[in-house]
Amino acid sequence: MRTVAELEELRDLTGDEKGAQRVAWTDTWETAREWLRGKVAETGAAEEIDEAGNQWFTLPGASGEALLIGGHIDSVPNGGWLDGSLNLVAGLEVLRRIAADGQPPLTVRLVNWADEEGARFGRSLFGSSAAAGSMKDQDELRQRRDANGIALPDALREHGVELDRATEAHSQLAGAAAYLELHIEQGPVLESLELPLGVVLGTFGVERHQVTWTGQAAHAGSTPMDKRRDALAGASKLALEIRPIAAEVGGGAVCTSGNVVCKPGIVTSVVETAEQLLDQRHLDAVQLARLLALAKEASERFAKEEDVEVSWERIWSIEPILFDEALVELADESIREVSGTSHRLPSGPLHDAAEVARAGVPTVMLFVQSLRGLSHTKLEDTKSEHLELSVRALDTLAAKTLERLG
């Protein structure tokens, strides 16, 4: 199938032996965008890059109202070959079919959202949140820096984006009648049910923070164990405590301590500062708030036990988002037509679709099975026959949506 071959082509162009390297705001990311530009050209769709760096391809229809099909071509470092890119390459195939059939009843737009992953600066859904009008953290974003100390505004500028103008991308959603997105599941549910496809009910809300622990550097050889103010001890206790916290809250709650940076970071010194990244997710807003409150309470308790200080800084958050009921029904019908059986499930990972829905655009997502539930790794994979089914399901859903809206 052409979609699978093109995904393999993109993998070979922008990956290496460690996996995909299409991190946003890098040269490799731009190479991927240029590759997509070349593929879309044959459809006659006009390209536009908006103020947030989102890449749009527009096929005019009989109506100015638009059906949007979207995804993201950026990846995490050493990522998988399907995360994000499947959305776009499958959307490209749908765009080809629609263009070949003549003028559609609605305008059709394929969008490549900028920096969905947030891999370089820790701020996910950059382009889609700017377009959705929900980007309220620009003051915080001006202070964000990557691992090499490069400020986010400077990195954006290198790719033609001015942070202070990013929210002007909101104009792109004017006239949007529906938004469709296909994605690999990135989890084990569909595989465990032996089903290729599923309909996504909505996405988990997220609280993402940097927790900074401050103790006192001291010589590793001369400082007795009971006299130490070890910042890493507090971070370590919290990293373990979030497991019982998630179990206590329940309802699919997940908490992750993704990284801890220690300073001075030498083997002969007690850790003075530990900067810990914490990610918490839940489909219920009340329970998400409870997850955060319990973690903060635990951190204060551990800070007292270890005689250190602790502070919290919000990196980013989003409330739980439920998708459009009518489109969920249409997506369920489309999946059953191409594969016989469907399943409805929530999404733990973040997706640009959540921001589009947040903006008031009727939205739905399709999931295709992920082997072993793995993603964000070079081991990420999906059976070719399931990838083909997913493209057919997206195409069927697009046709049904155009028929209903047209």
Long-range contacts (C-beta under 8 A, 24 or more apart in sequence): 1-384, 1-387, 1-388, 1-391, 2-93, 3-89, 3-90, 3-92, 3-93, 3-387, 3-388, 3-391, 4-384, 4-387, 4-388, 6-39, 6-89, 6-92, 7-81, 7-82, 7-85, 7-86, 7-89, 7-387, 8-81, 9-35, 10-35, 10-73, 10-81, 10-85, 10-89, 11-81, 14-75, 15-81, 15-378, 17-378, 18-77, 18-78, 18-378, 19-75, 19-77, 19-78, 19-79, 19-80, 19-81, 19-377, 19-378, 19-380, 20-75, 20-76, 20-78, 20-79, 20-80, 20-81, 20-83, 20-85, 20-378, 21-75, 21-77, 21-78, 21-79, 22-73, 22-74, 22-75, 22-79, 22-85, 23-74, 23-75, 23-76, 23-77, 23-117, 23-119, 23-120, 24-74, 24-114, 24-115, 24-116, 24-117, 24-118, 24-119, 24-120, 24-126, 25-115, 25-120, 25-121, 25-155, 25-156, 25-158, 25-159, 26-120, 29-73, 29-74, 30-159, 32-73, 32-74, 32-85, 33-73, 33-112, 36-73, 36-88, 36-92, 36-112, 39-89, 39-92, 40-92, 40-95, 40-110, 42-96, 43-92, 43-95, 43-96, 43-99, 44-99, 45-95, 45-99, 45-108, 45-109, 45-110, 49-160, 50-127, 50-131, 50-168, 50-169, 50-171, 50-172, 51-130, 51-161, 51-162, 51-165, 51-166, 51-167, 51-168, 51-169, 52-114, 52-126, 52-127, 52-130, 52-131, 52-161, 52-166, 52-167, 52-168, 52-169, 53-114, 53-115, 53-126, 53-127, 53-156, 53-159, 53-160, 53-161, 53-166, 54-111, 54-112, 54-113, 54-114, 54-127, 54-128, 54-130, 54-131, 54-169, 54-172, 55-111, 55-112, 55-114, 56-109, 56-110, 56-111, 56-112, 56-172, 57-95, 57-109, 57-110, 57-111, 58-107, 58-108, 58-109, 59-95, 59-98, 59-99, 59-104, 59-107, 59-108, 59-109, 60-103, 60-107, 61-103, 61-104, 61-105, 61-106, 61-107, 61-108, 62-103, 62-104, 62-105, 62-106, 62-406, 63-105, 63-106, 63-107, 63-406, 64-107, 64-175, 65-106, 65-107, 65-175, 65-176, 65-177, 65-405, 66-106, 66-107, 66-108, 66-109, 66-175, 66-176, 66-177, 67-104, 67-106, 67-107, 67-108, 67-109, 67-177, 67-178, 67-180, 67-398, 67-401, 67-402, 67-405, 68-109, 68-110, 68-111, 68-176, 68-178, 68-179, 68-180, 68-356, 68-361, 69-94, 69-95, 69-108, 69-109, 69-110, 69-111, 69-179, 69-180, 69-181, 69-394, 69-398, 70-110, 70-111, 70-112, 70-113, 70-128, 70-179, 70-180, 70-181, 70-352, 70-353, 70-356, 71-111, 71-112, 71-113, 71-181, 71-182, 71-183, 71-352, 72-112, 72-113, 72-114, 72-115, 72-116, 72-117, 72-127, 72-352, 73-112, 74-114, 74-115, 74-116, 74-117, 74-119, 75-117, 75-119, 76-117, 76-119, 76-376, 77-119, 78-377, 78-378, 79-117, 79-376, 79-377, 79-378, 79-380, 80-184, 80-374, 80-375, 80-376, 80-377, 80-378, 80-379, 80-380, 80-381, 81-378, 81-380, 81-381, 82-184, 82-375, 82-380, 82-381, 82-382, 82-387, 83-183, 83-184, 83-186, 83-375, 83-376, 83-380, 84-116, 84-117, 84-183, 86-182, 86-183, 86-184, 86-368, 86-382, 86-387, 86-390, 87-181, 87-182, 87-183, 88-112, 90-182, 90-390, 90-391, 90-394, 91-182, 91-394, 93-391, 93-395, 94-391, 94-394, 94-395, 94-398, 97-395, 98-398, 98-402, 104-402, 104-406, 105-402, 105-403, 105-405, 105-406, 106-177, 106-402, 106-405, 106-406, 107-175, 108-398, 108-402, 111-172, 113-352, 114-161, 116-350, 116-351, 116-352, 118-316, 120-146, 120-155, 121-145, 121-146, 121-152, 121-155, 122-208, 122-277, 122-315, 122-316, 123-152, 123-315, 123-316, 124-208, 124-316, 124-350, 125-318, 125-350, 125-352, 125-354, 125-355, 126-166, 127-169, 127-352, 128-352, 128-355, 128-356, 129-355, 130-166, 130-167, 130-169, 130-170, 131-169, 131-170, 131-172, 131-173, 131-355, 131-356, 131-359, 132-170, 132-173, 132-355, 132-356, 132-358, 132-359, 133-167, 133-170, 133-359, 134-318, 134-355, 134-358, 134-359, 135-166, 135-167, 137-316, 138-163, 138-164, 138-166, 138-167, 140-314, 140-315, 170-359, 173-356, 173-359, 173-361, 176-356, 176-361, 177-361, 177-362, 177-405, 178-324, 178-327, 178-361, 178-362, 178-363, 178-364, 178-401, 178-405, 179-353, 179-356, 179-357, 179-361, 179-362, 179-363, 179-364, 180-327, 180-363, 180-364, 180-365, 180-366, 180-394, 180-397, 180-398, 180-401, 181-351, 181-352, 181-353, 181-363, 181-364, 181-365, 181-366, 182-365, 182-366, 182-368, 182-390, 182-391, 182-393, 182-394, 183-347, 183-351, 183-365, 183-366, 183-367, 183-368, 184-367, 184-368, 184-369, 184-370, 184-375, 184-380, 184-382, 185-345, 185-367, 185-368, 185-369, 185-370, 185-373, 186-348, 186-349, 186-370, 186-373, 186-374, 186-375, 186-376, 187-348, 187-349, 187-370, 187-373, 187-375, 188-370, 188-372, 188-373, 189-343, 189-345, 189-373, 190-343, 190-345, 190-367, 190-368, 190-369, 190-370, 191-369, 191-370, 191-371, 191-372, 191-373, 193-343, 195-339, 195-341, 195-342, 195-343, 195-369, 196-339, 196-368, 196-369, 196-383, 196-385, 196-386, 196-389, 196-390, 197-335, 197-338, 197-339, 197-342, 197-343, 197-366, 197-367, 197-368, 197-369, 197-386, 197-389, 197-390, 197-393, 198-335, 198-342, 198-343, 198-344, 198-345, 198-366, 198-367, 199-328, 199-331, 199-332, 199-335, 199-342, 199-343, 199-344, 199-345, 199-364, 199-365, 199-366, 199-367, 200-323, 200-344, 200-345, 200-346, 200-347, 200-353, 200-364, 200-365, 200-366, 200-367, 201-322, 201-323, 201-328, 201-344, 201-345, 201-346, 202-283, 202-320, 202-321, 202-322, 202-323, 202-346, 202-347, 202-354, 202-357, 203-318, 203-320, 203-321, 203-346, 203-347, 203-348, 203-349, 203-350, 203-351, 203-353, 203-354, 204-252, 204-254, 204-281, 204-282, 204-283, 204-288, 204-320, 204-346, 204-347, 204-348, 204-349, 204-350, 205-281, 205-282, 205-283, 205-284, 205-285, 205-288, 205-317, 205-318, 205-319, 205-320, 205-321, 206-279, 206-280, 206-281, 206-288, 206-316, 206-317, 206-318, 206-350, 207-279, 207-280, 207-281, 207-288, 207-291, 207-292, 207-314, 207-317, 208-277, 208-278, 208-279, 208-280, 208-314, 208-315, 208-316, 208-317, 209-277, 209-278, 209-292, 209-312, 209-313, 209-314, 209-315, 210-275, 210-276, 210-277, 210-278, 210-312, 210-313, 210-315, 211-235, 211-238, 211-275, 211-276, 211-277, 211-278, 211-299, 211-310, 211-311, 211-312, 212-273, 212-274, 212-275, 212-276, 212-310, 212-311, 212-312, 212-313, 213-273, 213-274, 213-275, 213-276, 213-303, 213-308, 213-309, 213-310, 214-272, 214-273, 214-308, 214-309, 214-310, 214-311, 215-270, 215-271, 215-272, 215-273, 215-274, 215-306, 215-307, 215-308, 215-309, 216-270, 216-272, 217-264, 217-269, 217-270, 217-271, 217-272, 218-269, 218-270, 219-268, 219-269, 219-270, 220-267, 220-268, 220-269, 220-270, 221-268, 223-270, 228-270, 229-270, 229-306, 229-307, 229-308, 230-270, 230-271, 230-306, 230-308, 231-262, 231-271, 231-272, 231-273, 231-274, 231-306, 231-308, 232-260, 232-262, 232-271, 232-274, 233-271, 233-302, 233-306, 233-308, 234-274, 234-299, 234-302, 234-303, 234-305, 234-306, 234-308, 234-310, 235-260, 235-274, 235-276, 237-298, 237-302, 237-305, 237-306, 238-276, 238-278, 238-295, 238-298, 238-299, 238-302, 239-276, 241-295, 241-298, 241-302, 242-278, 242-280, 242-295, 242-298, 245-291, 245-294, 245-295, 245-298, 246-291, 248-294, 249-282, 249-287, 249-290, 249-291, 249-294, 250-287, 251-282, 251-283, 251-284, 251-287, 252-282, 252-283, 252-346, 252-348, 253-280, 253-281, 253-282, 253-287, 253-291, 254-280, 254-281, 254-282, 254-348, 255-279, 255-280, 255-281, 255-291, 255-295, 256-280, 277-315, 281-348, 282-320, 283-320, 283-346, 284-320, 285-319, 285-320, 288-319, 288-320, 318-350, 318-354, 318-355, 318-358, 319-358, 321-353, 321-354, 321-357, 321-358, 322-357, 323-353, 323-357, 323-363, 323-364, 323-365, 324-357, 324-362, 324-363, 324-364, 326-362, 327-362, 327-363, 327-364, 327-401, 328-364, 330-364, 330-397, 330-400, 330-401, 330-404, 331-364, 331-365, 331-366, 331-393, 331-397, 333-400, 334-366, 334-393, 334-396, 334-397, 334-400, 335-366, 335-393, 337-393, 337-396, 338-389, 338-392, 338-393, 338-396, 339-389, 339-393, 349-375, 364-397, 366-390, 366-393, 366-394, 366-397
